[in-house]
Amino acid sequence: MDVTLQHEHAWDVSTGEAKALQKRLAPQVRAEPLPRAPQTVAGVDVSIRGDLAQAAIAVLRLPELEVVAEAVHRCDVPFPYVPGLLSFREMPALLPALRKLDATPDLFMLDSQGLAHPRRFGLACHFGVLLNVPALGVAKSRLEGERAGELSVEKGSRVALLDDDPGETIGAVVRTRDDTNPVYVSIGHRITLDEAVEITLQCSPRYKIPEPTRAAHKLSRKERE
C-alpha cells in the first residue's frame, strides 16, 4: 500500500510534546459520510511485549468477511506507556506494516479509541488524519465519557457516549452480541458515527469483537507463536 503522510512528526518525543501534537492535529478530524459503501475493511491490531511492538493488519472483503490480504511488522517501541498516548507507541509499527500490505482498504477499523479520547485524538484519529483515510475505533473499554442511558441486552442496542462537559456526543456504546459486555465505537476520520456503528455491527456476526480486528489479533498471535 502506498503510504503518504499528511503530517510529518517525530515519535520519540516527550509526554508534553505528544499531548501538544494531539491538540494541534485534533481539529483535522473530519466527521463526514463515506464516499461509498466499503467493499473492504482492514482490521488493525498492535501488541507490545517488552520493548517490541508488533502490528498486524488483516483486510476483509464485505459482506463475506473473507480475509484477502495480511501484513505484519515488528519493531522497537519508541515511547513509554502513558494512558491516552498509545498512538506514539503503536504508529511506528503500523506505518511499515501498511507499506507491506498488498491492498488499499476502503476503511480501517482499529482496536482503539478514536474521538472518545481526552483530547479527542485517539489512535484511530491519529491514524486516519496522518494517512487521510476513513477510520474508526472499536475499543473494548471506556477511556472517556459517560453513557447517555441504559443499554438493553440485545445485540444492536446502542446509547450515546457523552462527554461530561458540555455533553458532546463522542461515541456510542454498542452491544455486538446478546447479553455480552458492549464495545465503545467512535469515529477516527472521514466517517460518521452512525456509519461506524452500522459497520461494526455488520462485521460482528458471531462474536463481541468485530471480525476485522479479531482477524488481525489472530494473525498477530500466529506470528508470535
N, C-alpha and C positions, 0 to 999 in steps of 0.2 A: 504494500500500500504506500502511495506517495504521502509523505508526512511533511507538511509545510506549516511551521508555527506562525501564528498571527502575532504573538507577543513573546519575544525572547527575554528570558531572565535566568539568573543562576539558581541552583537548587541548594547549594551548601551555604545557606545564609543564616543569620541569627534569627531567633524567635521573633524579635521585634520587627526585623526586616520582612519576615514571612507574613506576619499579620498585616503589615503595611502594603505588601503586594496584593494580598487578598482584597483589602479595602479599595485599592486602586483599580483592580480588574473587575470587581463585583458589578459595577454599573454596566459592564459589557454584556452581561447575561440578558438574553432575549427570550421572552415567553411568546412564541408565535406558532401558528399551526404548521404541521409538517407539510411540505410541498405536495406529497402524495402518500398513499398508504405504503408503509415499508414492506419490501419483499424479503429483506434480510435484516436480522438483528444480531449484533455482536455482544456476547456476554464477556465481561471483564472482571478478572479476579486477581488480586495481589496478595501473596502470603509472604510473611517475613519470619525468618528464623535466624536468630543471632544477628550477624551483620550482613546477611544476604537477603535480598528481595527477589521473589520470582513472580513475574507477571505472566498470566495465561489469558489468551483471547480465543473464544470459540464463536464462530459465525454460524448462525442457524437460519435456514430458509423457512419462511412462513407460507402457509399455515401448518406445514408438516412438522416443523420444529426439528428438521434434519440438519445435522452438522455438515457444513460444506467447506469449511476452512478452519485451520487452527494455527496458533503461533505461541511460542513460549520464549521468555528471555529471563536470564538470571544475572544479577549484578550486585555490587556493594550498595549498602544503604548510606546515603549522604547526610541524613538528617535524623536527630533523635526523636523518640516517641513523645509527641505533645498532642493532647486532645485538640481536635479542630484544625490540625496542621498535617493531616495524614498525606495530603497530596504531595508534600515536599519529600516524603519517604517513598511514595509509590510511583509518581510520574516518571522518575528517571529509569525505572524498569519498564514502564508501559510504552514509552516512545520507541525504544529499539524493538520491542515485540511487535508494534504496529508496522514497522518497516519490514519485518519478516512475513507479514500477513499477505497471502496471495489472493486478496479480495478487498473491495472497498464497501463496507456495510452501509446500509441506509440509515441505521440507527445504532447507538451504543447504549447498553444497559450496564451500569456499574453497581457493584456490591458496596454501596457507599451512600453518603448524603449528597444532595445537590443544594437546592435553595434552603433546605431545612437545616441551617447551619448558623452559628452565632454571628458570622459576618456575611451571611448569605452567599457563601462561596466554598461549598464542599468540593470534594474530589470530582464529582460529576460535572459541576460548573467549571472547575479549573480545566478539566479535560476538554469539555465542549468549547469553551472560549478560546483556549490555546490552539485547537485544531479547527475551529469554526465548523463543527459538525453537530448534528442533533444528538443529544444525550440526555439520559435520565438516571436518577439514583434510586435504587431499591435497597433500603437498609433493614437489617434485622432488629435494630434497636433505635430508640429515640435519642437524639442529641439535643434538640431544641424544640420548644413549643409545647402546647397542651392540646389534648383532644377537644373538639368542639362539642362533643356529646358522647353518649353511649354507643357502642358498636355492637350490632347484633351478631349472632354466632354463625350466620350463613355465609358461605363463600359469595363474594361480590359485594358484601357490605362495605361501606366506607363512611368516614366522617372527616371533616377538615382538620388539619393540624394548624393551630393558630399560634402566632407569636403573642407573648404576654402583653406587649405594648407596642403598637396600638391595635392589636387584634388582627394583624395582617395574616392572610392565609399563606402559609409557607410550604404546604404539602398536604398529603392525605394519608390517613390511617386506613389500610385496606386488608380485608380478610381474603386470602387467596385459597383457603381450604376451610371447610366447615369445622367449627369448634377448635380452631388452632390459633395460636398467637398471630397477630397481624404483622404485616410489613409496613414500612414507612416510605412512601413514594414521594419524590419531589423532582421538579424539573432540573435538568442540568443546563441545557441551552437549546434554543430553536425547536421547542416543543411546548404544547400546553399541558397543564396539569391533568385535564380530562383525558387527553391522548395518552399521557404517561400511565394513568390508572388503567385505561382500556387495554393498552398493550401489555401491561403487567399481568392482567387477568387472562388475556389471550394466551400468554406464554406460560400459564400455570395450570395445565390441565389436571395434574395429579398431586403435586407437592406444594408445600408452603413457598419454597424458593422457586422463582421462575426458571424455566429450562435454560435460557441463555447463560445466566450466572451460575446455575447448577452445573452446566456442561463445562464452563471454564474452571470451576473448582475441581471437578473430576479430572480434567486434563492436568491441572497443576499437581494434584495428588499423585497421579500416574507418573508424571515426570520426576517427582521427588523419589518415588519408590524405585 
